[in-house]
Amino acid sequence: MTAASPSTPAEIAELLAFYASAGVDDALEDAPINRFAEAAARPAGRGPAERPAERAPAGPRLETRSETRPAPEQVAARAQAPDRPAPSSGLDARNIPDAPARMPAAAAVPDEAQAAAARQLAASASTLEELRQHMAAFDGCNLKFTAKNLVFADGNPNAELMLVGEAPGRDEDLEGLPFVGRSGRLLDRMLAAIGLDRNSAYIANVIPWRPPGNRTPTPHETEICRPFIERQIELVNPKVLVNLGGPSAKTLLNTTEGILRLRGNWRVHTTASGIAIPAMPTLHPAYLLRTPAHKKLAWRDFLEVKAKLKASG
């Protein structure tokens, strides 16, 4: 007895899923072929390997559909329900355009809800210590779960000069302080060159948690952390702000210009309460370690900072 053909969309979907799980991924003929009947009619002693080749037009050999067909396990994976993610291939999901839709919710980059929560927490902090506690308790940024420590700040919160970098590195993550590795030692020498040190400056980062492998923070991560650093600047209220590197300058000065174009030119960072703080974008110490020839540019920028501090009295 012949089974009835599927007639509803649900029945058709079930049949297609069965075909996919069985490795049937292509319809080659309009009518079914009875391969068992072909095998029975085949002369004795001739196996499949000895079957004469099918006739084909003379000329260069063309690639056939069977050679480019995906493997059965690939087809089966495609037939899985949308809410069941396919097995991991080991590739970086950031390089796959539609990967975020299939990633587990726990691994997703936080969305606007977390950014709104960060803004609310930051605005409610009336002191730097309260802000630090809010940041330590905040779970809305995925970077927190891969970092060892919150890197809040270092130096003197009453200083007239505040310096802001991008994100902590390995050494900073281990110690919980910004700029303590090779870049930090160079920054110390840069401050000493204008008569300052960590007791006469305040140092922080836009991102307070180390990104895995020192990768560049994503725009989502930056936007989630932005309210914290903006409130930190507002509470410190320095007379001069120094943006160390392009990411810090672009985030806090709302610009898309590159750091080599920005550096050496005074800009303004405006706090939520409307206070305008002079800001000097300059090259990041890590960049200067890789490109020592540009240290002279940073030296000029720090001389501008020294003059501005002196003029502000």
C-alpha positions as CSV (number, residue, x, y, z in Angstrom):
1,M,0.0,0.0,0.0
2,T,1.4,3.3,-1.0
3,A,1.6,6.0,1.6
4,A,-0.3,9.2,0.9
5,S,1.8,12.1,-0.3
6,P,2.3,14.9,2.2
7,S,-0.2,17.7,1.7
8,T,0.2,20.2,4.5
9,P,3.3,22.5,5.1
10,A,4.0,20.7,8.4
11,E,4.0,17.3,6.7
12,I,6.2,18.5,3.8
13,A,8.6,20.0,6.4
14,E,8.7,16.7,8.2
15,L,9.5,14.8,5.0
16,L,12.2,17.2,4.0
17,A,13.8,17.0,7.5
18,F,13.8,13.2,7.2
19,Y,15.4,13.4,3.8
20,A,18.1,15.7,5.1
21,S,18.9,13.5,8.1
22,A,19.1,10.6,5.7
23,G,21.6,12.4,3.5
24,V,19.2,13.2,0.7
25,D,20.2,16.7,-0.3
26,D,19.4,17.0,-4.0
27,A,16.7,15.9,-6.5
28,L,18.5,14.7,-9.6
29,E,15.5,13.3,-11.7
30,D,11.8,14.2,-12.0
31,A,10.8,10.5,-11.6
32,P,12.2,8.0,-9.1
33,I,14.7,5.4,-10.2
34,N,14.6,1.8,-8.9
35,R,18.3,1.1,-8.3
36,F,17.5,-2.4,-6.9
37,A,16.0,-3.3,-10.3
38,E,19.1,-2.0,-12.0
39,A,21.3,-4.1,-9.8
40,A,19.3,-7.2,-10.5
41,A,19.5,-6.7,-14.2
42,R,23.3,-6.2,-14.1
43,P,25.3,-9.1,-15.6
44,A,26.9,-11.4,-13.1
45,G,30.5,-10.7,-12.2
46,R,30.3,-7.0,-12.9
47,G,30.4,-4.9,-9.8
48,P,29.7,-1.2,-9.5
49,A,33.4,-0.3,-10.0
50,E,33.3,-2.1,-13.4
51,R,30.2,-0.3,-14.7
52,P,31.0,1.5,-18.0
53,A,31.3,5.2,-17.8
54,E,28.3,7.2,-18.8
55,R,28.5,8.8,-22.2
56,A,29.3,12.5,-22.0
57,P,30.0,15.1,-24.7
58,A,33.6,15.3,-25.8
59,G,35.6,18.2,-24.5
60,P,37.0,19.4,-21.2
61,R,35.7,17.6,-18.1
62,L,33.1,19.7,-16.3
63,E,32.6,19.6,-12.5
64,T,29.4,17.7,-11.6
65,R,26.9,18.5,-9.0
66,S,27.8,15.5,-6.9
67,E,31.3,16.8,-6.6
68,T,30.2,20.1,-5.1
69,R,27.3,18.8,-3.0
70,P,27.7,19.4,0.7
71,A,28.3,16.4,3.0
72,P,25.2,14.8,4.5
73,E,26.2,16.0,8.0
74,Q,26.2,19.6,6.7
75,V,22.7,19.2,5.3
76,A,21.5,17.7,8.5
77,A,22.9,20.6,10.5
78,R,21.0,23.0,8.2
79,A,17.7,21.2,8.9
80,Q,18.0,21.7,12.6
81,A,15.4,23.9,14.3
82,P,16.3,27.6,14.5
83,D,16.5,27.5,18.3
84,R,19.0,24.6,18.3
85,P,22.5,26.0,17.4
86,A,24.5,23.9,15.0
87,P,27.7,22.3,16.4
88,S,30.6,24.7,16.7
89,S,33.1,24.6,13.8
90,G,36.0,26.1,15.8
91,L,35.9,29.3,13.8
92,D,35.7,32.8,15.3
93,A,32.0,33.7,15.3
94,R,32.9,37.4,14.7
95,N,34.0,36.4,11.2
96,I,30.6,34.8,10.3
97,P,28.0,37.4,9.4
98,D,24.9,35.6,10.7
99,A,26.7,33.9,13.7
100,P,25.2,36.2,16.5
101,A,21.7,34.9,15.7
102,R,22.9,31.3,16.5
103,M,25.2,32.1,19.5
104,P,23.9,31.2,22.9
105,A,22.4,34.1,24.8
106,A,25.1,33.9,27.5
107,A,27.8,34.6,25.0
108,A,26.0,37.5,23.2
109,V,27.4,41.0,23.4
110,P,25.2,43.1,25.9
111,D,22.7,45.3,24.2
112,E,21.1,48.7,24.9
113,A,19.5,47.5,28.1
114,Q,22.9,47.1,29.7
115,A,24.1,50.4,28.4
116,A,21.0,52.1,30.0
117,A,21.7,50.3,33.3
118,A,25.3,51.6,33.1
119,R,24.1,55.1,32.6
120,Q,21.7,54.9,35.5
121,L,24.4,53.5,37.8
122,A,27.0,56.0,36.8
123,A,24.7,58.9,37.2
124,S,23.7,57.7,40.7
125,A,27.4,57.7,42.0
126,S,28.2,60.8,44.0
127,T,31.8,59.8,44.8
128,L,34.6,58.0,43.1
129,E,34.4,55.2,45.6
130,E,30.7,54.8,45.1
131,L,31.3,54.7,41.3
132,R,34.0,52.0,41.8
133,Q,31.6,49.9,43.8
134,H,28.9,50.3,41.1
135,M,31.3,49.2,38.4
136,A,32.5,46.2,40.5
137,A,28.9,45.0,40.9
138,F,27.9,45.7,37.3
139,D,27.4,42.5,35.2
140,G,26.2,44.1,32.0
141,C,29.6,44.0,30.2
142,N,30.8,40.6,28.9
143,L,34.4,41.7,29.4
144,K,34.0,41.4,33.2
145,F,33.7,37.6,33.0
146,T,37.0,37.1,31.2
147,A,39.1,39.7,33.2
148,K,40.8,39.0,36.5
149,N,40.3,42.4,38.0
150,L,38.4,45.6,37.6
151,V,41.0,48.3,36.6
152,F,39.5,51.4,38.0
153,A,42.2,54.1,38.4
154,D,45.5,55.1,39.8
155,G,47.1,58.3,41.0
156,N,45.7,61.3,42.8
157,P,41.9,61.9,42.4
158,N,42.5,65.6,43.4
159,A,45.1,66.1,40.6
160,E,44.6,68.9,38.0
161,L,45.6,66.4,35.3
162,M,43.7,63.3,34.2
163,L,44.9,60.9,31.6
164,V,42.6,58.3,30.0
165,G,43.7,55.4,27.9
166,E,41.7,52.7,26.1
167,A,41.7,49.4,28.0
168,P,43.9,47.4,30.4
169,G,46.5,45.0,29.2
170,R,47.8,41.8,30.8
171,D,49.9,43.4,33.5
172,E,47.2,45.9,34.3
173,D,44.6,43.1,34.6
174,L,46.9,41.2,37.0
175,E,47.5,44.1,39.3
176,G,44.2,45.9,38.9
177,L,45.9,49.3,38.1
178,P,46.2,51.1,34.8
179,F,49.5,51.6,32.9
180,V,51.8,49.4,35.0
181,G,53.5,47.4,32.2
182,R,56.0,48.7,29.6
183,S,53.5,51.3,28.4
184,G,53.1,52.5,32.0
185,R,56.8,52.8,32.6
186,L,57.1,55.0,29.5
187,L,54.1,57.1,30.6
188,D,55.9,57.6,34.0
189,R,58.9,58.9,32.1
190,M,56.7,61.2,30.0
191,L,55.1,62.6,33.1
192,A,58.5,63.1,34.8
193,A,59.6,65.1,31.7
194,I,57.1,67.8,32.5
195,G,57.7,67.6,36.3
196,L,54.8,65.3,37.2
197,D,54.3,61.8,38.5
198,R,51.5,59.5,39.6
199,N,50.9,61.5,42.8
200,S,50.2,64.6,40.7
201,A,48.0,63.0,38.0
202,Y,45.0,60.7,37.9
203,I,45.0,57.8,35.4
204,A,42.1,55.7,34.1
205,N,40.8,53.9,31.0
206,V,37.7,54.0,28.9
207,I,37.3,50.2,29.4
208,P,37.9,49.0,32.9
209,W,38.2,45.3,32.1
210,R,40.8,43.7,29.9
211,P,39.5,42.4,26.6
212,P,40.5,38.7,26.0
213,G,43.9,38.5,24.3
214,N,44.2,42.3,24.3
215,R,41.8,42.5,21.4
216,T,40.2,45.8,20.4
217,P,37.0,46.4,22.4
218,T,33.8,46.3,20.3
219,P,31.6,49.4,19.8
220,H,29.0,47.7,22.0
221,E,31.5,47.2,24.9
222,T,32.7,50.8,24.5
223,E,29.2,52.2,24.6
224,I,28.4,50.2,27.7
225,C,31.5,51.4,29.5
226,R,31.3,55.0,28.3
227,P,28.9,56.3,31.1
228,F,31.4,55.1,33.8
229,I,34.4,56.9,32.4
230,E,32.4,60.0,31.7
231,R,31.1,60.1,35.3
232,Q,34.7,59.4,36.5
233,I,36.0,62.4,34.6
234,E,33.1,64.5,36.0
235,L,33.8,63.5,39.6
236,V,37.6,64.2,39.3
237,N,36.9,67.4,37.4
238,P,40.5,67.9,36.2
239,K,41.7,71.2,34.8
240,V,43.3,69.3,31.8
241,L,42.3,66.0,30.2
242,V,44.8,64.0,28.2
243,N,43.4,61.3,25.8
244,L,46.1,58.6,25.3
245,G,45.5,57.1,21.9
246,G,42.8,57.2,19.2
247,P,40.1,55.1,20.9
248,S,40.1,57.3,24.0
249,A,40.0,60.5,21.9
250,K,37.3,59.3,19.6
251,T,35.1,58.1,22.5
252,L,35.4,61.1,24.8
253,L,35.7,63.8,22.1
254,N,33.0,62.4,19.9
255,T,35.1,62.5,16.7
256,T,36.0,60.1,14.0
257,E,39.3,61.7,13.1
258,G,42.5,59.6,13.4
259,I,44.9,60.3,16.3
260,L,47.7,61.6,14.1
261,R,45.3,64.3,12.9
262,L,43.9,64.9,16.3
263,R,47.1,65.0,18.4
264,G,48.6,68.3,19.3
265,N,45.3,70.2,18.9
266,W,43.3,71.3,21.9
267,R,39.8,70.0,22.0
268,V,37.0,70.1,24.7
269,H,35.4,67.4,26.6
270,T,32.0,68.5,28.0
271,T,30.6,66.6,31.0
272,A,27.0,65.8,31.6
273,S,26.7,68.8,33.9
274,G,28.0,71.1,31.2
275,I,31.5,71.6,32.4
276,A,34.0,72.1,29.6
277,I,37.4,70.5,30.2
278,P,40.4,71.3,27.8
279,A,41.5,68.0,26.3
280,M,44.8,67.2,24.5
281,P,44.7,64.0,22.3
282,T,48.2,62.4,22.1
283,L,49.8,59.2,21.1
284,H,49.4,56.1,23.3
285,P,52.6,54.9,25.0
286,A,52.2,51.5,23.5
287,Y,52.2,53.1,20.0
288,L,55.4,55.0,20.9
289,L,57.1,51.8,21.9
290,R,56.4,50.4,18.5
291,T,57.1,53.7,16.7
292,P,59.9,55.5,18.7
293,A,60.4,58.1,15.9
294,H,57.0,59.6,17.0
295,K,58.1,60.2,20.6
296,K,59.0,63.8,19.5
297,L,55.3,64.4,18.7
298,A,54.2,63.2,22.1
299,W,56.9,65.4,23.7
300,R,55.4,68.4,22.0
301,D,51.9,67.5,23.2
302,F,53.1,67.1,26.8
303,L,54.8,70.5,26.6
304,E,51.4,71.9,25.6
305,V,49.9,70.2,28.6
306,K,52.5,71.6,30.9
307,A,51.9,75.1,29.6
308,K,48.1,74.7,29.9
309,L,48.4,73.6,33.5
310,K,50.7,76.5,34.3
311,A,48.3,79.0,32.7
312,S,45.3,77.5,34.6
313,G,47.3,78.2,37.8
